[in-house]
Every structure is written in C-alpha cells, then in structure tokens.
Amino acid sequence: MGETLPMSAPAPADPLSSRTCRFCGSPLEHTVVDLGPSPLCETFLTADQLDQMEPFYPLHVRVCADCLLVQLPEYVSPADIFTEYAYFSSYAASWLEHARAYAEMAQRRFGLGRDSLVVELASNDGYLLQHFGPFGVPVLGIEPARNVAAVAIDRGIPTITEFFGAELATRLVAEGRRADLLVGNNVFAHVPDLNDFVAGMRVLLAPDGVLTLEFPHLARLFEQNQFDTIYHEHFSYYSFLVACRVLAAHRLTVFDVEELPTHGGSLRVYARHQADQSKPVEPAVGKLLAEERATGFDRLDHHLSFGPRVEAVKHALLRFLIDAKRQGAHIAGYGAPGKGNTLLNYCGIRTDFLDYTVDRNPYKHGRFLPGTRIPVHAPSKLAETRPDYVLILPWNLRDEIEAQLDYARAWGARFVIAIPELSVW
C-alpha cells in the first residue's frame, strides 16, 4: 500500500515469552484479572472426544501501561478458533431484532441505495445483511468460519470466506469494491493483529463512507463484573478512550457513539476518514470521553482493581450450588454461550453441580461443553426432567430467556444468574 502505519507492532512469535501490546508494542507487565487455564470456549466436544486430551490456555488478562489496551496474548491463532465456529447469530431473537433496527437506521441516516455497498466483517450467518435486502442495497459479507458462512450463502448473501486484513481490503479495492457502510459487530475484540485489521478497514472504506463498530464496553465489564465475557476468542477489551486512540492512529475519526444494552452493555462507534469533513463530531463523543476519564479509564490503577470483585462472584455462586445440592436439588443450565464456558471453567462447575445445559442451536445438541464436559441438549430436555433450578448462562438475554421458560414455573422451577451478582428468583 506504500505507506507506514503509525504505532504498529510485529505479532509476538511466542506469546509465552514475548508479551507485548498488540497495538503499541510496549511490554505487558500488569494483570487485570487471572481466570486460570481454560479451553477454547466455542470448541464443543463430541462423544468420541471425551477420552481425548483437551488443550487449556491461560485466561490471564493484562493491560498495557502506555496505551491502556486491555488484552489477552494470542495463545491460539484465529484460524484455529474461527475456521469452524459454533456461534450462529440467528438463534437469538433479540439480536435479530437489533440487526433489523440497525439496518433500517443506517439506510435512513446515511442514504444508502442501489448504488451503495454495505460490507460486514465477521458477517456470521447473514443475520444482519439480510435486512438490507428490502431496501435494495447491495451487500457483501466477510466470514472466515466456513460452516457459518455456508448458511449465509444459502440465503443468497454474497460472502467471502477469508480472514479480513489489509491484504484482502487492497484486493477488494482493486476489484472496484469500496464500502459506503462498513460494519463490524462484535469482531473488534476478536482480532489479534489489530493494526493490520484497522488498516484494512481504512483501505476498504470509501472516501465519504461510514464505519460502525459494536463491541462490549470495558466500563460495563468492570462495573457489572462481566468477567465471563473474557475468553480466548476475545483478544482485546476496549474502553471508548482506547478505541478512539486505535482508530485515530490509522487516520480514522470517531464522529458519534451510542451506548447499547446488547451483550451486557456495548458501544456503537461511528467513524470516518480524517479527511472527510462532511460528518461533524457529535457532542456524544466528548461526553463519553469525559465520563471515562472521570471514572478512571485514563489511569492504570483503575484497571488493576477488578480481580477481587471477580473472586467474590465465584464464591457466591459456589456457595449457592453447594447448598442447593446438599438439599437434593437438581440444577440444569440454559444456554451454551462462550461466556458460560468461561464462568463454568473458572468456578470449576461440572456435572457434579450442573446436570446438563440446553441450547436452541442444533449444532451444539449431543455435544459437550469444553473443559467441563457438561452435555448439551435441546430445550425440550427441561420439560422432560423438570429441574429445581435453571442457571441462565447468557445472562445478557435474561428477559428473553425468562419469557421462553415461563412454562417451567408450573413445576416450581426457579431461575439463577451469577453476574453481575448472584440472583435467584
């Protein structure tokens, strides 16, 4: 591309001996939280794998003292994690509605039409791009997980099954394709080679185009003890301050931001090329930056206060489970999300506490949770066994799941969540 990117750093060859910040290259010497060894959270086991070795990797989150990016080392390459993936976005009704509302808003706000191009990075099964169809807006998905991309392709959504970066972006531009709207929903955290990814976004974005990124907000993670959103697939955890810093280093300007309820509290960041003066910076940007500074997200010491609160959540959940099992209670789980696997492995919860869990995604049925080996069944299993308690693992979908499980009240079932604090109702 004939240019030097600011603040880029080479990827560490050996994450165990070379811990450097993936954004600025500084040494990583400070711990945010250490959740111990854990398996890849979306690598579900089949029955014939139960007697085989399962790799565990540290979930030791560090923060860069210079740029304050919170991050995990790249213990496993994205190719090992995302080439085949167990997460399909379309199985969450609330997320589908979120995507539909976004498409409607973006089409209206940015005047997208038949001559526009919407590109989504990590487009999953086409859950979002399908909603641009009624507006006649051309779309392109980029999704490296072949099994997930196949679903989108079957829906008629053009999808490239490759990992995104500067090389792919340059190739698309050479083909005459640039994004008028470039979308990255819950992918920003999944990128180990951060500078290459952001460089690719800048290349692919049309001169007057808009980039939107949605990602879990570090401020909410801290505030609500959301340590279960930490797993190996999430390489980085962003405050708004750091997200703006990363984008600015690649000459992308954040001009608007929204705080969203999704995934326990996320940000939707709107960015443009620095040279594009047609989109003024909205007051919401300065307001949120000021709030984060006032809270302490511009200071290292604030990032180092999280660990003890995480331990308190673990202790409360284990006390409840031990007391319930002593009383002869049967406990099942609802959901098999990545966050649930972090929680269960960190707390050491296996079938001695949780009989099984259920999930709406048929891909997971008949398989076993990574690490804990808890079996995954279809939701109908709950009515068959009538557990006394249901531990809701995707607590961010609490209201949606409680409505789905209303029938369990008939046999006296009670619901449990562990985060942000233990709640039984």
C-alpha positions as CSV (number, residue, x, y, z in Angstrom):
1,M,0.0,0.0,0.0
2,G,3.1,2.2,0.0
3,E,2.7,3.7,3.5
4,T,3.8,3.2,7.0
5,L,1.2,2.7,9.6
6,P,1.6,4.5,12.9
7,M,2.1,2.6,16.2
8,S,2.1,-0.8,14.6
9,A,3.9,-3.7,16.2
10,P,5.0,-7.1,15.0
11,A,3.0,-10.0,16.3
12,P,4.9,-11.9,19.0
13,A,6.3,-15.2,17.8
14,D,6.0,-16.9,21.2
15,P,3.2,-15.5,23.4
16,L,4.6,-17.3,26.5
17,S,8.0,-15.5,26.3
18,S,7.1,-12.3,24.4
19,R,4.2,-10.4,25.9
20,T,4.0,-7.1,24.1
21,C,1.0,-4.9,23.4
22,R,-0.6,-5.7,20.1
23,F,-1.3,-2.0,19.5
24,C,1.7,-0.1,20.6
25,G,4.3,-2.8,21.2
26,S,5.1,-1.9,24.9
27,P,5.7,-4.7,27.4
28,L,2.7,-6.2,29.2
29,E,3.6,-6.2,32.8
30,H,0.3,-5.6,34.7
31,T,-2.6,-8.0,35.4
32,V,-6.2,-7.1,35.2
33,V,-7.5,-10.5,36.2
34,D,-6.2,-14.1,36.0
35,L,-9.0,-16.6,35.4
36,G,-6.7,-19.6,35.3
37,P,-6.4,-22.1,32.5
38,S,-9.4,-22.6,30.2
39,P,-10.2,-24.3,26.9
40,L,-11.4,-22.6,23.8
41,C,-15.0,-21.6,24.7
42,E,-16.6,-22.5,21.4
43,T,-14.9,-25.8,20.8
44,F,-17.7,-28.2,21.7
45,L,-16.8,-31.9,22.1
46,T,-18.4,-34.9,20.5
47,A,-18.9,-38.1,22.5
48,D,-15.9,-39.8,20.9
49,Q,-13.6,-36.9,22.0
50,L,-14.4,-37.3,25.7
51,D,-11.4,-39.6,26.3
52,Q,-9.0,-37.4,24.5
53,M,-6.8,-34.6,25.8
54,E,-8.2,-31.2,25.6
55,P,-5.9,-28.2,25.4
56,F,-6.2,-25.4,28.1
57,Y,-4.7,-22.0,27.8
58,P,-4.3,-19.2,30.3
59,L,-7.0,-16.7,30.7
60,H,-4.7,-14.1,32.1
61,V,-5.8,-10.6,31.1
62,R,-3.2,-7.8,31.1
63,V,-3.2,-4.1,30.5
64,C,-0.7,-2.0,28.6
65,A,0.7,0.7,30.9
66,D,1.3,3.0,27.9
67,C,-1.9,2.9,25.8
68,L,-4.2,1.1,28.4
69,L,-5.4,-1.5,25.9
70,V,-6.7,-4.5,27.9
71,Q,-5.8,-7.7,26.2
72,L,-5.1,-11.4,26.1
73,P,-2.0,-12.8,24.4
74,E,-2.6,-14.7,21.2
75,Y,-2.2,-18.2,22.5
76,V,-4.2,-19.7,19.6
77,S,-4.4,-18.4,16.1
78,P,-7.7,-17.1,14.7
79,A,-7.5,-19.9,12.1
80,D,-7.7,-22.5,14.9
81,I,-10.6,-20.8,16.5
82,F,-12.8,-19.4,13.7
83,T,-12.4,-21.7,10.7
84,E,-15.3,-23.7,12.0
85,Y,-17.3,-22.0,14.7
86,A,-20.3,-22.9,16.9
87,Y,-21.9,-19.5,17.2
88,F,-24.8,-18.7,14.9
89,S,-26.2,-15.2,15.4
90,S,-29.7,-16.0,14.1
91,Y,-30.6,-18.1,17.2
92,A,-31.0,-15.1,19.4
93,A,-34.3,-13.4,18.6
94,S,-33.4,-10.1,20.3
95,W,-30.1,-10.0,18.3
96,L,-32.1,-10.4,15.1
97,E,-34.3,-7.5,16.0
98,H,-31.2,-5.5,17.0
99,A,-29.8,-6.2,13.5
100,R,-33.0,-5.2,11.7
101,A,-33.3,-1.9,13.6
102,Y,-29.7,-1.2,12.8
103,A,-30.2,-1.8,9.1
104,E,-33.2,0.4,9.0
105,M,-31.4,3.2,10.9
106,A,-28.3,3.0,8.7
107,Q,-30.2,3.1,5.5
108,R,-32.1,6.1,6.5
109,R,-29.3,8.0,8.2
110,F,-26.7,7.5,5.5
111,G,-29.0,7.5,2.5
112,L,-28.0,4.0,1.3
113,G,-29.4,2.9,-2.0
114,R,-28.9,0.6,-5.0
115,D,-25.6,2.3,-5.9
116,S,-24.2,1.8,-2.3
117,L,-22.3,-1.2,-0.9
118,V,-22.6,-2.4,2.7
119,V,-19.8,-4.7,3.8
120,E,-19.9,-6.6,7.1
121,L,-16.8,-8.0,8.7
122,A,-17.5,-11.3,10.5
123,S,-20.9,-11.4,8.9
124,N,-21.7,-14.8,10.5
125,D,-24.8,-16.4,9.0
126,G,-26.1,-13.3,7.3
127,Y,-28.2,-12.3,10.3
128,L,-27.7,-8.5,9.6
129,L,-27.0,-8.2,5.9
130,Q,-30.3,-9.9,5.1
131,H,-32.1,-6.8,6.4
132,F,-30.7,-4.6,3.7
133,G,-32.4,-6.7,1.0
134,P,-35.8,-4.9,1.3
135,F,-34.0,-1.6,0.6
136,G,-32.3,-2.9,-2.5
137,V,-28.9,-2.2,-1.1
138,P,-26.0,-4.4,-2.3
139,V,-24.2,-6.3,0.4
140,L,-21.1,-8.3,0.9
141,G,-20.2,-10.5,3.9
142,I,-16.7,-11.5,5.0
143,E,-16.8,-14.5,7.3
144,P,-13.9,-16.9,7.9
145,A,-15.9,-19.7,9.5
146,R,-16.8,-21.9,6.6
147,N,-19.7,-23.7,8.3
148,V,-21.3,-20.4,9.3
149,A,-20.7,-18.6,6.0
150,A,-22.4,-21.5,4.2
151,V,-25.7,-20.6,5.9
152,A,-25.4,-17.0,4.6
153,I,-24.5,-18.1,1.1
154,D,-27.6,-20.4,1.1
155,R,-29.6,-17.4,2.0
156,G,-28.3,-15.6,-1.1
157,I,-25.9,-13.3,0.7
158,P,-22.6,-12.9,-1.1
159,T,-19.9,-14.0,1.4
160,I,-16.1,-14.2,1.2
161,T,-14.8,-17.0,3.5
162,E,-11.4,-15.4,4.4
163,F,-9.9,-13.5,7.4
164,F,-10.0,-9.8,6.9
165,G,-7.0,-7.5,6.9
166,A,-5.1,-5.0,4.7
167,E,-4.3,-7.6,2.0
168,L,-7.9,-8.6,1.4
169,A,-9.0,-5.0,1.6
170,T,-6.5,-4.0,-1.0
171,R,-7.7,-6.8,-3.3
172,L,-11.3,-5.7,-3.0
173,V,-10.5,-2.1,-3.8
174,A,-8.5,-3.3,-6.9
175,E,-11.7,-5.0,-8.0
176,G,-13.6,-1.7,-7.7
177,R,-15.4,-2.5,-4.4
178,R,-15.3,0.0,-1.5
179,A,-17.7,0.1,1.4
180,D,-20.1,3.0,1.7
181,L,-21.0,1.4,5.1
182,L,-18.5,-0.9,6.7
183,V,-19.9,-2.8,9.6
184,G,-18.1,-4.7,12.4
185,N,-20.4,-6.1,15.0
186,N,-18.6,-7.9,17.8
187,V,-15.5,-8.6,15.7
188,F,-13.2,-5.8,17.0
189,A,-12.4,-7.8,20.1
190,H,-11.7,-11.0,18.0
191,V,-8.6,-9.6,16.2
192,P,-5.1,-10.4,17.3
193,D,-3.3,-8.4,14.5
194,L,-5.1,-5.2,15.5
195,N,-3.1,-2.8,13.3
196,D,-3.5,-4.9,10.2
197,F,-7.2,-5.2,10.7
198,V,-7.8,-1.4,11.3
199,A,-5.5,-0.6,8.3
200,G,-7.7,-2.9,6.2
201,M,-10.8,-1.1,7.3
202,R,-9.3,2.3,6.4
203,V,-8.4,0.9,2.9
204,L,-11.8,-0.6,2.2
205,L,-13.8,2.4,3.5
206,A,-15.0,4.7,0.7
207,P,-13.7,8.3,0.9
208,D,-17.1,9.5,2.3
209,G,-18.1,6.2,3.8
210,V,-19.0,5.3,7.4
211,L,-17.6,2.7,9.6
212,T,-19.6,1.4,12.6
213,L,-18.1,-0.9,15.2
214,E,-20.0,-2.6,18.0
215,F,-18.1,-4.1,20.9
216,P,-18.6,-4.8,24.6
217,H,-17.8,-1.7,26.6
218,L,-15.0,-2.2,29.1
219,A,-16.6,0.2,31.5
220,R,-19.7,-2.1,31.7
221,L,-17.5,-5.1,32.1
222,F,-15.8,-3.6,35.1
223,E,-19.0,-2.1,36.6
224,Q,-21.0,-5.3,36.4
225,N,-18.3,-7.9,37.0
226,Q,-18.8,-9.3,33.5
227,F,-15.6,-11.4,33.6
228,D,-17.3,-14.2,31.7
229,T,-17.1,-12.1,28.5
230,I,-13.3,-12.8,28.8
231,Y,-12.3,-15.8,26.6
232,H,-9.6,-16.7,24.2
233,E,-11.7,-15.6,21.2
234,H,-11.7,-12.1,22.7
235,F,-8.2,-10.8,22.3
236,S,-8.9,-7.2,23.3
237,Y,-11.3,-5.3,25.6
238,Y,-11.9,-1.6,24.8
239,S,-12.8,1.5,26.7
240,F,-14.0,4.3,24.4
241,L,-10.8,6.2,25.1
242,V,-8.7,3.3,23.7
243,A,-11.0,2.6,20.8
244,C,-10.7,6.2,19.7
245,R,-6.9,6.1,20.1
246,V,-6.6,3.0,18.0
247,L,-8.7,4.3,15.2
248,A,-7.0,7.7,15.2
249,A,-3.6,6.0,14.8
250,H,-4.9,4.8,11.4
251,R,-6.4,8.2,10.5
252,L,-10.0,7.3,11.3
253,T,-12.0,9.8,13.3
254,V,-14.9,8.8,15.6
255,F,-17.7,11.2,15.0
256,D,-20.5,9.6,17.0
257,V,-21.1,7.0,19.7
258,E,-24.1,5.2,21.2
259,E,-24.3,3.2,24.4
260,L,-26.3,-0.1,23.7
261,P,-27.8,-2.7,26.1
262,T,-26.5,-5.6,24.0
263,H,-24.1,-8.1,25.4
264,G,-24.4,-6.6,28.9
265,G,-23.5,-3.1,27.6
266,S,-21.8,-2.3,24.3
267,L,-20.7,0.7,22.3
268,R,-21.6,1.5,18.7
269,V,-18.9,3.7,17.4
270,Y,-19.3,5.7,14.1
271,A,-16.1,6.6,12.3
272,R,-15.0,8.2,9.1
273,H,-11.7,9.1,7.3
274,Q,-10.0,12.1,9.0
275,A,-10.1,13.9,5.6
276,D,-13.9,13.6,5.4
277,Q,-15.2,16.8,6.9
278,S,-18.9,16.1,5.9
279,K,-19.7,14.4,9.2
280,P,-19.0,16.7,12.2
281,V,-18.1,15.2,15.6
282,E,-21.2,14.9,17.7
283,P,-21.4,16.0,21.3
284,A,-21.8,12.4,22.5
285,V,-18.2,11.7,21.7
286,G,-16.8,14.4,24.0
287,K,-19.4,13.5,26.7
288,L,-18.4,9.8,26.9
289,L,-14.7,10.6,26.8
290,A,-15.1,12.9,29.7
291,E,-17.2,10.3,31.6
292,E,-14.5,7.6,31.1
293,R,-11.8,10.0,32.3
294,A,-13.8,10.9,35.4
295,T,-14.3,7.2,36.1
296,G,-10.6,6.5,35.8
297,F,-10.2,4.7,32.5
298,D,-7.3,7.0,31.7
299,R,-5.4,5.6,34.7
300,L,-3.5,2.4,35.1
301,D,-4.6,1.9,38.8
302,H,-8.2,1.8,37.9
303,H,-7.6,-1.2,35.6
304,L,-5.9,-3.1,38.4
305,S,-8.9,-3.1,40.8
306,F,-11.0,-5.7,39.0
307,G,-9.7,-9.0,40.2
308,P,-11.0,-9.1,43.8
309,R,-14.6,-8.4,42.6
310,V,-14.4,-11.4,40.2
311,E,-13.4,-13.7,43.1
312,A,-16.5,-12.6,45.1
313,V,-18.8,-13.6,42.2
314,K,-17.2,-17.1,42.1
315,H,-17.5,-17.6,45.9
316,A,-21.2,-16.6,45.9
317,L,-22.2,-18.9,43.0
318,L,-20.3,-21.9,44.5
319,R,-21.9,-21.3,47.9
320,F,-25.4,-21.4,46.3
321,L,-24.7,-24.5,44.3
322,I,-23.2,-26.4,47.2
323,D,-26.2,-25.6,49.5
324,A,-28.7,-26.5,46.7
325,K,-27.1,-29.9,46.0
326,R,-26.9,-30.6,49.8
327,Q,-30.7,-30.2,49.8
328,G,-31.1,-32.6,46.9
329,A,-31.9,-30.1,44.2
330,H,-31.5,-30.8,40.5
331,I,-29.9,-28.0,38.6
332,A,-29.8,-27.5,34.8
333,G,-28.3,-24.8,32.7
334,Y,-29.9,-22.7,29.9
335,G,-27.6,-21.8,27.0
336,A,-24.2,-22.8,25.9
337,P,-22.6,-19.4,25.1
338,G,-18.9,-18.7,25.2
339,K,-19.4,-16.6,28.3
340,G,-21.0,-19.5,30.1
341,N,-18.0,-21.7,29.5
342,T,-15.7,-19.1,31.0
343,L,-17.9,-18.9,34.1
344,L,-18.1,-22.7,34.5
345,N,-14.4,-23.4,34.0
346,Y,-13.3,-20.6,36.3
347,C,-15.6,-21.8,39.0
348,G,-14.9,-25.5,38.5
349,I,-18.5,-26.3,37.8
350,R,-19.1,-29.7,36.2
351,T,-21.8,-32.3,36.2
352,D,-21.5,-32.6,40.0
353,F,-23.3,-29.3,40.1
354,L,-25.0,-28.9,36.7
355,D,-26.8,-32.0,35.3
356,Y,-26.8,-30.6,31.8
357,T,-27.5,-27.5,29.8
358,V,-29.8,-26.8,26.9
359,D,-29.4,-24.5,23.8
360,R,-31.5,-23.6,20.9
361,N,-28.6,-24.1,18.4
362,P,-28.9,-27.6,16.9
363,Y,-25.2,-27.6,16.1
364,K,-24.5,-28.0,19.9
365,H,-27.0,-30.7,20.6
366,G,-25.4,-34.0,21.6
367,R,-22.1,-32.3,22.2
368,F,-20.3,-31.4,25.5
369,L,-19.1,-28.1,26.9
370,P,-15.4,-27.6,26.6
371,G,-13.5,-28.2,29.7
372,T,-16.4,-29.1,32.0
373,R,-17.8,-31.8,29.7
374,I,-21.4,-30.9,30.6
375,P,-23.8,-32.4,28.0
376,V,-25.8,-30.0,25.8
377,H,-29.4,-30.9,24.9
378,A,-32.3,-29.3,23.1
379,P,-34.5,-27.0,25.3
380,S,-37.2,-29.7,25.4
381,K,-35.0,-31.6,27.9
382,L,-36.1,-29.2,30.6
383,A,-39.7,-30.2,30.4
384,E,-38.6,-33.9,30.5
385,T,-36.5,-33.6,33.7
386,R,-38.1,-30.7,35.5
387,P,-35.1,-29.3,37.3
388,D,-35.5,-27.3,40.5
389,Y,-33.2,-24.6,39.3
390,V,-32.2,-23.3,35.9
391,L,-28.8,-21.4,35.8
392,I,-29.1,-18.9,32.9
393,L,-25.7,-18.7,31.4
394,P,-26.3,-15.9,28.7
395,W,-27.4,-13.5,31.5
396,N,-27.4,-10.7,28.9
397,L,-30.6,-12.3,27.4
398,R,-32.2,-12.7,30.8
399,D,-35.6,-11.2,29.9
400,E,-35.9,-13.1,26.6
401,I,-34.9,-16.4,28.2
402,E,-37.2,-15.9,31.2
403,A,-40.1,-15.4,28.9
404,Q,-39.2,-18.6,27.0
405,L,-39.0,-20.5,30.2
406,D,-42.2,-19.3,31.7
407,Y,-43.7,-22.8,31.4
408,A,-41.1,-24.1,34.0
409,R,-42.9,-22.1,36.7
410,A,-45.6,-24.8,36.6
411,W,-43.4,-27.3,38.4
412,G,-41.9,-24.7,40.6
413,A,-38.5,-24.1,38.9
414,R,-36.5,-21.1,39.9
415,F,-34.0,-19.2,37.8
416,V,-30.5,-18.2,38.7
417,I,-27.9,-15.8,37.3
418,A,-24.4,-15.2,38.7
419,I,-23.5,-11.9,37.1
420,P,-23.3,-9.1,38.0
421,E,-24.2,-10.7,41.3
422,L,-26.0,-13.9,42.4
423,S,-29.7,-13.6,41.8
424,V,-32.3,-16.4,42.4
425,W,-36.0,-15.8,41.6
